[in-house]
Amino acid sequence: MTPRLLLVAALLGCCPGSASHLRDASVHGPPETVLALAGGYVTLPCSVSIKASDDFPTVEWSKEGLQPNVVFLYRNGCETPEMKNPAFRYRTSLIVKELNNGNLSLRISNVQLSDAGSYRCMRLWRTAPREITTVELVVGAVSEPKLSVRPTKGGGVTLQCSAHCWLPEPEVSFLDEHGNDVGGDEPKRDKEARGCFSVRRRATLRDAGERVTCRVHQGDINQTREVEVLLPGNCSFVSPSEE
């Protein structure tokens, strides 16, 4: 092998993403799943055991399928922002006061639906195999429902409940003052470009002298939102949420 080829081989062997380093990596357990809601913040867990005599590792958080895939890089005691994917600019950070305790968890603010996916926390040591922890982020979306009431020709009222941009798709139901489901039409669903669902449902009631609640529920992310209205007898009424 020529000197030039030897140099290239040596450089490749030192690259962080090289196959030889990945083979030497220590992977910590199966992926942990974390749930977040769009618009909020989330912490992806990652930790390391640090001794007083140890050099602090380089910490690289990356997201599978993203190009460039780095969402946060901590090296030589500070962040390296120029390596970060622009989609995560100003949105990711470590908990600085916890670093010396080995807490390398990643905080993501203003969570987006597109943030969902598999993340990798990689700790790179100078004299030891790198360590890798994988975290699966599931992102849900919720919003407050809107409920409108319109009179019908037959003397009753028609309710319409709208739930905008939920993920996963929610169930919409109407409940009387005793918590009983009063039924309704088949829900109408629209999938938005962002990937979330907007759902509308109507119900017609003949007895207009009662309180009715619209409940929007998504069991997979354990989220429920409700809005209620008191229906005055023989009067048309529009709820404040539609004004």
Wavefront OBJ file of the C-alpha trace (Angstrom):
o trace
v 0.000 0.000 0.000
v 1.391 3.429 -0.972
v 1.983 6.160 1.654
v -0.950 8.166 0.255
v -3.328 5.221 0.597
v -2.051 4.566 4.105
v -2.845 8.159 5.039
v -6.365 7.957 3.614
v -7.019 4.699 5.470
v -5.802 6.223 8.715
v -8.029 9.266 8.292
v -11.076 7.143 7.549
v -10.407 5.094 10.652
v -10.586 8.281 12.759
v -13.843 9.598 11.321
v -16.752 9.623 13.860
v -19.102 7.858 11.488
v -16.741 5.182 10.238
v -17.818 1.555 10.201
v -14.959 0.451 12.465
v -16.030 2.852 15.213
v -19.639 1.719 14.929
v -18.529 -1.881 15.332
v -16.705 -0.872 18.511
v -19.729 0.983 19.889
v -21.521 -0.127 23.035
v -25.304 0.017 22.513
v -27.333 0.469 25.685
v -30.563 -1.580 25.643
v -33.656 -1.336 23.410
v -35.000 2.082 22.343
v -36.979 3.999 24.950
v -40.219 5.582 23.723
v -41.035 9.165 24.712
v -44.308 10.987 23.972
v -44.541 14.717 23.252
v -47.276 17.080 22.127
v -46.776 19.466 19.216
v -46.015 22.998 20.363
v -44.638 21.892 23.732
v -41.230 20.675 24.807
v -39.786 17.246 25.495
v -36.694 15.745 27.100
v -35.042 12.725 25.477
v -33.141 10.784 28.160
v -29.456 9.939 27.948
v -26.867 9.514 30.688
v -23.311 8.407 31.262
v -21.171 7.455 34.235
v -18.379 10.009 34.578
v -15.437 9.655 36.949
v -13.439 12.636 38.193
v -10.416 11.400 36.255
v -12.320 10.995 32.975
v -12.232 13.427 30.089
v -15.743 14.642 29.278
v -16.984 12.889 26.120
v -18.120 14.467 22.908
v -21.916 14.163 22.839
v -23.689 13.842 19.508
v -27.470 13.694 19.238
v -28.686 12.702 15.775
v -32.003 11.806 14.116
v -32.435 8.858 11.793
v -33.394 9.799 8.234
v -32.446 13.471 8.631
v -29.782 15.098 6.420
v -27.634 16.419 7.948
v -28.601 14.187 10.830
v -27.026 16.077 13.773
v -29.546 17.852 16.004
v -27.056 18.765 18.760
v -23.280 18.424 19.100
v -21.393 19.136 22.342
v -17.622 19.110 21.985
v -14.717 20.548 23.978
v -17.027 22.062 26.561
v -19.457 23.868 24.277
v -22.073 23.427 21.568
v -21.019 23.262 17.928
v -24.044 24.978 16.314
v -22.702 24.943 12.748
v -23.121 21.150 12.715
v -26.812 21.306 13.635
v -29.581 20.645 11.103
v -31.350 23.982 10.414
v -34.747 22.477 11.329
v -33.541 22.238 14.949
v -31.802 25.605 15.163
v -32.561 27.337 18.491
v -34.760 24.383 19.523
v -32.345 21.862 21.057
v -30.141 22.080 24.138
v -28.563 20.052 26.914
v -29.213 20.687 30.609
v -25.894 22.425 31.287
v -26.030 22.292 35.086
v -26.551 18.507 34.917
v -23.669 17.657 32.587
v -21.144 16.960 35.346
v -23.664 14.533 36.856
v -23.672 12.565 33.611
v -27.078 13.809 32.434
v -26.813 14.231 28.657
v -30.558 14.408 27.977
v -31.676 16.460 24.987
v -34.379 19.115 25.376
v -36.432 19.955 22.283
v -38.640 23.048 22.425
v -41.579 23.985 20.190
v -41.967 20.343 19.174
v -43.096 19.808 15.574
v -44.986 16.861 14.120
v -41.987 16.278 11.857
v -39.773 15.774 14.941
v -41.213 12.280 15.432
v -38.723 9.498 14.825
v -35.660 7.695 16.124
v -32.908 9.655 17.899
v -29.434 8.493 18.840
v -27.360 9.796 21.749
v -23.719 8.950 21.074
v -20.936 9.485 23.603
v -17.476 9.540 22.031
v -14.502 8.955 24.319
v -10.848 9.455 23.447
v -9.694 6.174 24.976
v -12.820 3.991 25.138
v -15.491 2.598 22.799
v -18.305 4.977 22.029
v -21.627 4.458 23.761
v -24.986 4.712 22.005
v -28.504 5.098 23.387
v -31.547 5.182 21.090
v -34.781 7.026 21.881
v -38.003 6.840 19.862
v -39.985 10.096 19.897
v -43.736 9.923 19.282
v -45.393 13.293 18.634
v -49.112 13.845 19.110
v -51.216 16.910 18.385
v -54.265 18.211 20.241
v -56.393 21.347 20.224
v -59.426 22.690 22.039
v -62.673 21.640 20.305
v -65.230 24.155 19.068
v -68.951 23.571 19.557
v -71.744 25.399 17.723
v -75.512 25.118 18.118
v -78.162 25.937 15.502
v -81.961 25.649 15.713
v -83.756 23.224 13.396
v -87.126 23.605 11.700
v -88.520 20.780 13.763
v -87.963 22.600 17.035
v -84.745 20.932 18.092
v -81.127 21.932 17.656
v -78.187 20.743 15.606
v -74.812 20.571 17.298
v -71.533 20.643 15.422
v -68.271 19.852 17.168
v -64.964 20.478 15.400
v -61.543 19.204 16.441
v -58.690 20.790 14.485
v -55.336 19.106 13.841
v -55.200 16.070 16.130
v -52.718 13.248 15.827
v -53.428 10.380 15.988
v -56.995 10.787 14.738
v -59.391 11.289 17.683
v -62.909 10.138 18.498
v -65.605 12.829 18.802
v -68.720 12.169 20.868
v -71.661 14.086 22.360
v -72.652 13.452 25.971
v -75.745 14.523 27.891
v -75.655 15.938 31.425
v -75.517 12.388 32.819
v -72.505 11.429 30.700
v -74.504 9.282 28.270
v -73.533 9.221 24.607
v -76.363 10.804 22.582
v -75.026 9.607 19.216
v -74.663 11.701 16.081
v -73.853 11.584 12.393
v -70.803 9.843 10.995
v -67.720 11.998 11.632
v -66.160 13.820 8.683
v -62.376 13.627 8.592
v -59.779 15.658 6.730
v -56.066 14.873 6.738
v -53.969 18.015 6.650
v -50.671 18.495 4.865
v -48.852 18.425 8.230
v -50.131 14.889 8.770
v -52.704 15.634 11.481
v -56.474 15.113 11.270
v -59.366 17.550 11.590
v -62.677 15.940 12.536
v -66.219 17.374 12.472
v -69.314 15.699 13.799
v -72.971 16.721 14.039
v -75.868 15.603 16.196
v -79.513 16.713 16.147
v -81.417 16.831 19.445
v -85.148 17.311 19.941
v -84.976 18.079 23.646
v -83.221 21.448 23.819
v -83.430 22.025 27.559
v -80.243 20.286 28.689
v -76.478 20.583 28.937
v -74.463 18.848 26.230
v -70.726 18.146 26.144
v -68.555 17.524 23.119
v -65.706 15.206 24.052
v -62.662 14.686 21.846
v -60.546 11.731 22.933
v -57.390 10.026 21.704
v -56.529 6.914 23.690
v -53.086 6.241 22.201
v -51.705 9.485 23.642
v -54.159 9.611 26.574
v -55.516 13.046 25.689
v -59.067 14.340 26.132
v -60.531 17.787 25.503
v -64.114 18.835 26.244
v -66.380 21.795 25.620
v -69.956 22.065 26.882
v -72.986 24.247 26.318
v -76.305 24.736 28.108
v -79.118 24.590 25.594
v -81.959 27.033 26.393
v -85.412 25.698 25.526
v -86.981 27.026 22.330
v -84.097 29.443 21.729
v -81.356 29.525 19.155
v -77.858 29.722 20.621
v -74.331 29.948 19.360
v -71.590 28.940 21.781
v -68.814 31.462 22.591
v -66.245 29.232 20.877
v -67.796 30.082 17.504
v -68.226 33.839 18.046
l 1 2 3 4 5 6 7 8 9 10 11 12 13 14 15 16 17 18 19 20 21 22 23 24 25 26 27 28 29 30 31 32 33 34 35 36 37 38 39 40 41 42 43 44 45 46 47 48 49 50 51 52 53 54 55 56 57 58 59 60 61 62 63 64 65 66 67 68 69 70 71 72 73 74 75 76 77 78 79 80 81 82 83 84 85 86 87 88 89 90 91 92 93 94 95 96 97 98 99 100 101 102 103 104 105 106 107 108 109 110 111 112 113 114 115 116 117 118 119 120 121 122 123 124 125 126 127 128 129 130 131 132 133 134 135 136 137 138 139 140 141 142 143 144 145 146 147 148 149 150 151 152 153 154 155 156 157 158 159 160 161 162 163 164 165 166 167 168 169 170 171 172 173 174 175 176 177 178 179 180 181 182 183 184 185 186 187 188 189 190 191 192 193 194 195 196 197 198 199 200 201 202 203 204 205 206 207 208 209 210 211 212 213 214 215 216 217 218 219 220 221 222 223 224 225 226 227 228 229 230 231 232 233 234 235 236 237 238 239 240 241 242 243
